[in-house]
């Protein structure tokens, strides 16, 4: 089976292709294209930004950190079709636990209804969420998964500044 080059999801049917790259969705394709633009951001700058994010306030609820990448895992099925994914989110431990609980409830209710993959994948996704409830971000120790997100944020900030400068009009 093929894996999405951005999020790592296994692709069962119909990958989205762009040049020589394979993605699970158009959203991941766009994110993959954007990641190519981050190559000019130095790694040490991304590490410093990841530390700022980790020790800052939660972007979702505004509460105190630590903040890091939290994953919630979902699955839904209908007869012979099963769809599952992992949803990364930059947030505090409390918001991450809430997302995992919602994803567990969603998967537990809607994941079983496909054969054969729904029956097989639902327990995996539910246990991944339950196991994730006991881990959370560590203050002052950002995960390696936060660094690429910090790079993306820096590249987006550079892109916005460039568009702001290009939209300036100078008097004749």
C-alpha positions, 0 to 999 in steps of 0.5 A: 500500500502507498503512504501519503508523503505528508501525513503518512496515512496509508492510501487504499483507494485513489491517491492524489498525485502531483508530479512524482508525489503521492498524497491522500487528499488535496489538502495534503497535496497543498501542504506538500507543495508548501513544504517545498517552499520551507527549504530556505528556512534554516533548521536552527531557526525552526528549532528556536520557533518550535521552542517558542511555540512549546513554551507559549500559550495554546493557539486553540484555547489560549490557555497556558502551555506546554504546546505540541503536536497532538494526534487524534485518530478517526475511522468511519465505515459503511458496508465495504468502504472504510476511511481512517486518518490521523489528525495532527493539531498544535495545542495544549494537553487539555485540548489534545485530550478533548480531541482524542476523546471526541475522535474515540467516540466518533470512531467507536460509533461509526467505525465498525460498519464496514467489512473487513477493514472497519472491524480491523481498523476501529480497535486500532484507532480507538486504542491509539486515542486511548493510549495518547490520553496518557501522554502529552506535551512536555514543557521546554522539550518540543517534539521533532514533529513540531519543528516542521510545523514551525518551519511552515509557520515561518515560511507562511510569515515570510510569504505574507510579508512579501505579499504585503510589500508587493502590494505597497504603492509608491507615490510617483 
